[in-house]
C-alpha cells in the first residue's frame, strides 16, 4: 500500500461512517485508548471506537510510515480532530496487516491525548 492510500485508510477511521471499523479493524486488534478500561481487544475495541465522535475533520501531522516486513505497516502521527466546537489533539500509532492483495486491517492502535489530563487508571 502506498503512503497516500495509508493515510486515506486512516482518515476514514477518523471521519468515515461507523461501519468503517467493522471493515477495517481486525477481530484480534489490540488498542490503548485514553478512557476506561484503557486497554481493549477484539470486538470490545471496535465497539469502543465506534462510540467515539465521528469527527468532521482530522488533520494528520508529523506522519511516519515504516514497513518492517512484507505485509506489515506501522504508522505514527499527531492528529488534530474537530467536530463542531469539540477539538481533540493526540499522538497515535497504528499497525496495519495485509490480509490479501489490496485488503488490509488494523491490528494495533494507540492514542495519547495532548493538552488534557487523563485520569490515573488505579484511582
SERO-4910 file (N, C-alpha, C, O; in steps of 0.05 Angstrom, whole numbers):
BEGIN
 pado doro    nc1    nc2    nc3   cac1   cac2   cac3    cc1    cc2    cc3    oc1    oc2    oc3
  Unk    A     17    -23      0      0      0      0     18     25      0     36     27     16
  Unk    A     13     43    -18     30     67    -19     21     86      3     -1     83     15
  Unk    A     38    106      9     33    124     31      6    139     30     -8    142     50
  Unk    A     -1    148      6    -27    163      4    -51    145     11    -70    154     23
  Unk    A    -50    120      3    -71    102     10    -72     96     40    -93     93     52
  Unk    A    -48     94     52    -47     90     81    -62    112     95    -79    107    113
  Unk    A    -57    137     88    -69    160    102    -99    162     95   -114    172    112
  Unk    A   -107    155     71   -136    154     64   -150    133     82   -172    137     92
  Unk    A   -137    110     85   -147     88    102   -151     98    130   -172     94    142
  Unk    A   -131    111    141   -132    121    169   -153    143    171   -168    145    191
  Unk    A   -154    161    151   -174    183    151   -202    172    154   -218    184    168
  Unk    A   -209    151    139   -236    140    141   -242    131    169   -265    132    177
  Unk    A   -223    121    183   -228    112    211   -234    136    229   -248    132    249
  Unk    A   -224    159    223   -230    183    239   -255    197    230   -270    207    247
  Unk    A   -260    199    204   -282    216    194   -304    200    179   -324    212    172
  Unk    A   -299    175    173   -318    160    157   -341    149    174   -343    155    198
  Unk    A   -358    133    162   -381    121    176   -372    100    196   -350     89    194
  Unk    A   -388     96    217   -381     76    238   -376     48    227   -361     33    240
  Unk    A   -388     41    205   -383     14    194   -354     10    184   -346    -12    177
  Unk    A   -339     32    181   -311     30    173   -296     13    193   -277     -1    185
  Unk    A   -303     14    219   -289     -2    239   -294    -32    234   -276    -48    237
  Unk    A   -318    -39    226   -324    -67    220   -308    -77    196   -299   -100    196
  Unk    A   -304    -60    177   -289    -68    153   -259    -67    156   -245    -82    143
  Unk    A   -249    -49    173   -221    -43    174   -206    -51    199   -182    -50    200
  Unk    A   -220    -58    220   -208    -65    246   -210    -95    250   -231   -107    248
  Unk    A   -187   -107    255   -185   -136    258   -200   -147    283   -203   -133    303
  Unk    A   -209   -171    281   -222   -184    304   -202   -188    327   -209   -188    350
  Unk    A   -176   -190    320   -155   -194    341   -140   -169    346   -116   -170    355
  Unk    A   -152   -145    342   -139   -120    347   -134   -116    377   -147   -127    394
  Unk    A   -113   -100    383   -107    -91    410   -105    -60    409    -92    -49    391
  Unk    A   -118    -47    428   -118    -17    429   -112     -7    457   -120    -19    476
  Unk    A    -98     15    458    -94     30    483   -107     58    478    -98     73    461
  Unk    A   -129     63    493   -144     88    489   -145    103    515   -142     92    536
  Unk    A   -150    130    513   -149    147    537   -175    147    553   -182    168    564
  Unk    A   -188    124    556   -211    122    574   -214     93    583   -203     75    571
  Unk    A   -229     89    605   -232     63    616   -245     44    597   -263     52    582
  Unk    A   -236     19    597   -217      6    614   -188      9    605   -171     -7    613
  Unk    A   -181     28    587   -154     35    578   -143     16    557   -134     25    536
  Unk    A   -144    -10    562   -134    -29    543   -158    -46    532   -174    -56    548
  Unk    A   -159    -48    506   -182    -61    493   -172    -82    473   -150    -79    463
  Unk    A   -188   -102    468   -182   -121    447   -207   -130    433   -229   -128    444
  Unk    A   -203   -141    409   -225   -153    394   -250   -135    391   -247   -111    386
  Unk    A   -273   -148    394   -298   -134    390   -301   -110    409   -313    -90    402
  Unk    A   -291   -113    433   -292    -92    454   -278    -67    443   -287    -44    447
  Unk    A   -255    -70    429   -241    -47    418   -257    -34    396   -259    -10    395
  Unk    A   -269    -50    378   -285    -39    356   -308    -23    367   -315     -1    358
  Unk    A   -322    -34    387   -345    -20    399   -336      6    413   -350     25    412
  Unk    A   -313      5    426   -303     29    439   -298     52    420   -305     75    425
  Unk    A   -285     46    397   -280     67    378   -305     76    363   -307     99    355
  Unk    A   -324     57    359   -350     65    347   -365     85    364   -380    102    354
  Unk    A   -360     84    391   -374    102    410   -361    129    411   -372    147    424
  Unk    A   -338    133    399   -325    159    399   -337    177    378   -351    167    360
  Unk    A   -333    203    379   -345    221    360   -336    215    331   -313    207    327
  Unk    A   -354    219    312   -347    218    284   -337    246    278   -353    265    277
  Unk    A   -312    250    274   -300    276    271   -307    288    244   -308    273    224
  Unk    A   -312    314    243   -317    328    218   -291    329    201   -292    327    177
  Unk    A   -269    333    215   -243    333    201   -222    323    220   -224    325    244
  Unk    A   -201    311    208   -178    302    223   -153    308    206   -151    298    183
  Unk    A   -136    323    217   -111    331    204    -88    315    216    -84    314    240
  Unk    A    -73    301    199    -50    285    208    -24    301    204    -19    311    182
  Unk    A     -9    303    225     17    318    225     39    299    234     34    278    246
  Unk    A     63    306    228     87    291    236     85    261    229     91    244    245
  Unk    A     75    256    205     69    229    196     94    212    193    114    222    182
  Unk    A     93    188    202    115    168    199    103    142    188     81    134    196
  Unk    A    117    130    169    109    104    158    133     86    158    155     93    148
  Unk    A    130     62    169    152     42    169    140     16    159    116     10    164
  Unk    A    156      1    144    148    -25    134    168    -45    143    187    -52    129
  Unk    A    165    -55    168    185    -73    180    187   -100    166    208   -113    167
  Unk    A    166   -109    152    167   -133    137    144   -133    117    126   -117    119
  Unk    A    146   -151     98    125   -154     78     97   -158     91     94   -175    108
  Unk    A     78   -142     83     51   -145     93     46   -132    120     25   -137    133
  Unk    A     64   -116    130     61   -103    156     70    -73    153     92    -68    144
  Unk    A     52    -55    162     58    -26    161     53    -15    188     32    -20    200
  Unk    A     72      1    198     69     15    224     69     45    218     87     55    206
  Unk    A     48     58    228     47     87    224     46    101    252     36     90    271
  Unk    A     57    126    252     55    143    276     49    171    266     58    179    244
  Unk    A     33    185    282     26    212    273     14    227    296      7    216    317
  Unk    A     11    253    292     -3    271    310    -29    278    296    -28    285    273
  Unk    A    -51    276    310    -77    283    298    -89    307    312    -87    310    336
  Unk    A   -100    325    296   -117    347    305   -145    342    293   -149    346    269
  Unk    A   -163    334    310   -190    327    301   -210    348    312   -206    359    333
  Unk    A   -232    352    297   -252    371    305   -279    363    296   -283    353    274
  Unk    A   -299    366    314   -327    363    308   -341    386    320   -344    388    345
  Unk    A   -351    404    304   -363    429    314   -342    444    330   -321    450    320
  Unk    A   -349    450    355   -330    464    373   -312    444    388   -292    453    400
  Unk    A   -318    419    388   -302    399    402   -276    394    387   -277    388    363
  Unk    A   -253    395    401   -227    390    389   -213    368    404   -217    364    428
  Unk    A   -196    354    390   -181    332    401   -153    332    388   -151    333    364
  Unk    A   -132    330    404   -105    330    395    -90    307    408    -91    305    433
  Unk    A    -78    289    393    -66    266    404    -43    256    387    -40    262    363
  Unk    A    -26    240    400     -5    224    386    -17    196    382    -29    185    401
  Unk    A    -13    185    359    -25    159    353     -5    140    338     13    149    325
  Unk    A     -9    115    342      4     95    326    -17     74    317    -36     69    332
  Unk    A    -12     63    294    -29     41    284    -11     21    269      9     29    257
  Unk    A    -18     -4    271     -5    -24    255    -25    -37    237    -47    -46    246
  Unk    A    -18    -38    211    -36    -49    191    -24    -75    181      0    -78    177
  Unk    A    -42    -94    175    -33   -121    166    -47   -126    140    -71   -122    136
  Unk    A    -32   -136    120    -44   -144     95    -56   -171     97    -43   -191    106
  Unk    A    -82   -173     90    -96   -199     91    -94   -213     64    -90   -238     63
  Unk    A    -96   -198     43    -92   -207     16    -88   -183     -2    -89   -160      8
  Unk    A    -84   -187    -27    -78   -164    -45    -99   -142    -42   -123   -147    -45
  Unk    A    -89   -118    -35   -106    -94    -32   -126    -96     -9   -144    -79     -7
  Unk    A   -123   -115      9   -141   -116     33   -124   -116     58   -107   -133     62
  Unk    A   -129    -95     75   -113    -90     99   -132    -87    123   -155    -80    119
  Unk    A   -122    -92    147   -137    -86    171   -118    -75    192    -93    -78    190
  Unk    A   -130    -63    212   -115    -52    235   -113    -73    257   -133    -84    265
  Unk    A    -88    -79    265    -85    -99    287    -76    -86    313    -76   -100    334
  Unk    A    -68    -61    312    -59    -46    336    -65    -17    332    -60     -6    310
  Unk    A    -75     -4    353    -78     26    352    -75     36    381    -83     24    400
  Unk    A    -62     59    383    -57     72    409    -60    102    406    -53    113    385
  Unk    A    -72    115    426    -75    144    427    -65    155    453    -72    144    475
  Unk    A    -49    176    452    -41    191    475    -50    220    472    -39    234    455
  Unk    A    -71    228    486    -81    256    483    -61    276    491    -45    272    509
  Unk    A    -61    299    477    -44    321    484    -61    344    494    -84    347    486
  Unk    A    -50    360    513    -65    383    522    -88    378    541   -104    395    546
  Unk    A    -89    353    551   -110    347    570    -99    327    591    -80    313    586
  Unk    A   -112    327    614   -104    309    635   -121    284    632   -145    285    629
  Unk    A   -107    261    632   -121    235    630   -121    223    658   -101    224    673
  Unk    A   -143    211    666   -146    200    693   -126    178    698   -117    165    679
  Unk    A   -118    175    722   -100    153    731   -116    128    733   -136    127    747
  Unk    A   -108    106    719   -124     81    719   -129     69    746   -150     57    750
  Unk    A   -111     72    765   -114     60    791   -130     77    811   -133     69    834
  Unk    A   -138    101    803   -152    118    822   -182    118    817   -197    132    831
***
